[in-house]
Amino acid sequence: MKKIIFSVLFLVVCLALIMQTDFGQLLRTGNIEEVAARIQSYGWIAIFIAMAAVVIQTFFPIVPFVLLAGANVMVFGLWGGFVTNWIAAVLAALANFALARYAARDWAEKKMGHHAFVQKLNRQAETKGFFIILFARWIPVLPSSAVNTASGISKLPFKSFLFATILGKIPAVFFESVLGNYMINWENHKGTLVLLIIGLALFMVGLNYLKKKKKSTLLS
């Protein structure tokens, strides 16, 4: 019961921050350059505000993560922004996992329990769970929140989820941090932005090829 109450309070606080604060109202406008300027104006607590924004975005995605990540790069530079985004993304994933496993399990199971990803994760949670989550983090079109929720309602050990998320988030968050920064300043980075999109498309094609090849090998 205490976990449920804590979870509800957590979500209520997140919603209140979005609806009742000046920064939350600014986030809702989607003006990323203004968001970056506001974060920078907070001085030494800016990094905590930036992380909080990423965590809240996980549960109330009023702004795409890629743009928020780009805003943090504008404020803290490439490496500082990446580290900020990465730590916040890991913390958000852990919060999402905890909510699904301990507070809203019945709701989450009704929503996602029938999905093939969850069923596969349950079958191989103890033997291959770490690698399933690790690779899932590398697939850009697979929503992070879906991976977190599926992990929470599965039999996956928390330790496997934690380390797979810490490692798996590194390339994904770095890519989105760079991409987000270029999207915000797209007029100055048109060529690079096109190359990144082409690279992402080729990566997805390669993953699909490897998946089909593995399936055909198992069937032969």
Salt bridges, closest charged atoms under 4 A:
GLU109 OE2 - ARG105 NE 3.18
